[in-house]
């Protein structure tokens, strides 16, 4: 497991188990992620909802710059699936690119236990933290 709380603070990150496929590099990571928590406490949701709930984590697993010095939140998330994902793990093969004028893009090939299931794209707004 990869202790993402060393990069990101907060309860959400502590609730996610991350298993990198190879050592993470700035802007490039492939990993499997899962969580034992329900999407909504006490509510049974579909396996698809549980799978998609973890896709937004892609921007956080392949950081290009330290989040202690830079802000790069995604302002949207678009997912295209070509088949229904299976299994309890969400596979993220993620590349993050920063442009020269404050925009960025997180591109992810989504996987399940049988291979690729689709793509996710996240547009980023990129700027240094004030005072850094």
C-alpha positions in Angstrom: 0.0 0.0 0.0 1.0 3.6 -0.7 0.5 6.0 2.3 -1.1 8.9 0.4 -1.6 10.8 3.6 2.1 11.7 3.3 1.1 13.8 0.2 -2.5 14.8 1.1 -4.0 15.5 4.5 -7.6 14.6 5.4 -10.0 11.9 6.2 -10.9 11.0 2.7 -7.3 10.1 1.7 -7.0 8.0 4.9 -10.1 6.0 3.8 -8.6 5.0 0.5 -6.2 2.1 0.0 -3.8 2.8 -2.9 -1.6 0.1 -4.5 0.8 1.6 -7.1 1.7 -0.6 -10.0 5.2 1.0 -10.1 6.8 3.8 -8.1 4.9 7.1 -8.7 6.6 9.7 -10.8 5.7 13.4 -11.0 2.7 13.7 -13.3 2.5 9.9 -14.0 1.1 7.0 -11.9 -0.7 3.8 -12.4 -2.4 2.4 -9.3 -5.3 0.4 -8.0 -7.5 2.1 -5.4 -10.3 0.8 -3.1 -12.2 1.8 0.0 -14.1 -0.3 2.5 -16.5 2.6 3.2 -19.9 3.0 1.7 -20.5 5.8 -0.7 -23.4 6.9 1.5 -23.4 5.5 5.0 -26.0 2.8 5.4 -27.2 3.0 1.8 -26.6 0.2 -0.7 -25.4 1.6 -4.0 -24.6 -0.1 -7.3 -21.1 -1.4 -8.0 -20.9 1.2 -10.8 -21.5 4.0 -8.3 -18.9 2.6 -6.0 -16.4 2.3 -8.8 -17.0 5.8 -10.1 -16.8 7.4 -6.6 -13.0 6.7 -6.7 -12.3 8.1 -10.2 -12.0 11.7 -8.9 -9.0 10.6 -6.9 -7.0 10.3 -10.2 -5.8 13.9 -10.0 -4.4 13.3 -6.5 -2.3 10.2 -7.3 -0.1 11.7 -10.0 0.8 15.1 -8.6 3.3 17.1 -10.7 4.1 19.7 -8.0 3.8 19.4 -4.2 0.3 20.3 -2.9 2.0 22.3 -0.1 3.3 24.8 -2.8 0.8 24.5 -5.6 -3.0 24.4 -6.1 -4.4 22.3 -8.9 -8.0 21.4 -8.3 -10.0 19.8 -11.0 -13.0 21.9 -12.1 -14.8 19.1 -13.8 -14.7 15.3 -14.3 -15.8 13.6 -17.5 -16.0 9.8 -17.7 -16.6 7.6 -20.8 -17.0 3.9 -20.3 -17.1 1.3 -23.0 -18.3 -1.5 -20.7 -19.5 -2.0 -17.1 -16.5 -2.2 -14.6 -16.3 -5.3 -12.4 -14.7 -5.9 -9.1 -14.0 -3.9 -5.9 -10.9 -2.1 -7.2 -10.7 0.9 -9.5 -7.6 1.0 -11.7 -6.2 4.4 -12.6 -3.4 4.9 -15.2 -3.0 8.6 -14.9 -1.0 11.4 -16.6 -1.2 15.0 -15.4 -0.1 17.8 -17.6 0.3 21.5 -16.7 0.1 24.2 -19.4 2.0 27.5 -19.3 -0.9 29.7 -18.3 -2.7 28.2 -15.4 -4.5 25.3 -17.0 -3.9 21.6 -16.7 -5.4 18.2 -17.6 -5.5 14.9 -15.8 -6.1 12.1 -18.3 -6.8 8.6 -17.0 -7.3 5.2 -18.6 -9.7 3.4 -16.3 -9.3 -0.3 -15.5 -11.0 -3.2 -13.7 -9.9 -6.8 -13.1 -10.5 -7.6 -16.8 -8.6 -4.6 -18.3 -9.5 -1.1 -19.7 -13.1 0.0 -19.2 -12.9 3.7 -20.3 -11.3 7.1 -19.9 -11.6 10.0 -17.4 -10.6 13.6 -18.1 -10.3 16.4 -15.5 -9.6 20.0 -16.4 -7.4 21.7 -13.8 -6.8 25.3 -12.6 -3.1 25.6 -11.7 -1.6 28.3 -9.5 1.0 28.6 -6.7 -0.2 28.8 -3.1 -0.1 32.3 -1.9 3.0 33.0 0.1 5.1 30.2 -1.4 
